[in-house]
């Protein structure tokens, strides 16, 4: 199953559970949960897009950038979680 369409949701979900996280930590956690690791060419554009939407804030320390949900991102995640649940509740039987 191709999960690219859910990548933004998954990133918001992970950051809702633990903040801050850097890109490699997010990729590692996704690999544990999905069984495959997203490439840097997939994860970093998704992070940039979420940041551009105002859903993430970032903090740079040396070469390391850590991400956390912004207040707008927390609200967006809550809305997305409700929509996800409403859409997929009962799909797995």
N, C-alpha and C positions, 0 to 999 in steps of 0.2 A: 504494500500500500504506500503510495507516494504521499508523504506528510508535509511537503513544502508549503502547501496552503495553510497549514496550521503552525508554521514556525513562529510567527509573531506571537500567536496565542501562547505557545509553549514557553517562549522567552519571558513573556509577562507572568505566566504561571510560576516559573522557576524563581523569578525575582520577587514574587509575592511571598515565597516561602523562605528566601534567604537573600539578604542584601548586605553589603554590595557584593557583586560578582564581576570578575573580568571575563572577557570573551572565551578564554580557554576553559575556565571553570564551567561556563554555560555549555560549551561544546562537550565537555566531559560528562556533565550531568545528562545531557540529551543522549549521548552515546549509551549511558547506563540504562536509561529508560526506553530508548527506541531500538537499541541493538546496533545502530550504526552512527558514526560520527559525521556531523555536517562539516563540509569543507570550509576553510576560511573564506572562500569565495561565495559561500552561502550565508554563513553566520554574521560576518561583519557588515554586509549590505543590509541585512535584516535589522541589526542593531542600529545602524545609521538611519534607516527609515523610521524606526520607532522613536529615535531621538528627534528626528526632523518633525515628527508628528507631535512632539512635546510629551511623549509617554515615558521617556527615560531622561535621567540626568546622568552626566558622566563626570568623573573626577580623574584627573591625570596625576600620576605620581611617577616621575621618571618616564619610562617607556610604557608603563602599565596604565591602562585605562579601566576603571571600574564603573559599573553601571548600577543604578538603582531606579526604582519606580518613582516617577514624579507624582504629585497629587492627581494630575490629569491622567497619568498612566494607571494609578490605582482605581480611579473611577472607570476608565475604559476597560480594565480587566474585569471588574465586577459586572459590567454590562455584557462583555463577551462571555463570561462564565455562565451567566443566566441564559444567553442565547445558545451556547454550546449544549448546556444541560437540556434545554427545551427541545433542541434539534435531535440530540442523540440519545436521550433517555428512552429506554426500551428497545434500542436497536440491537443490543446484545441480548440474546435469549438463551 
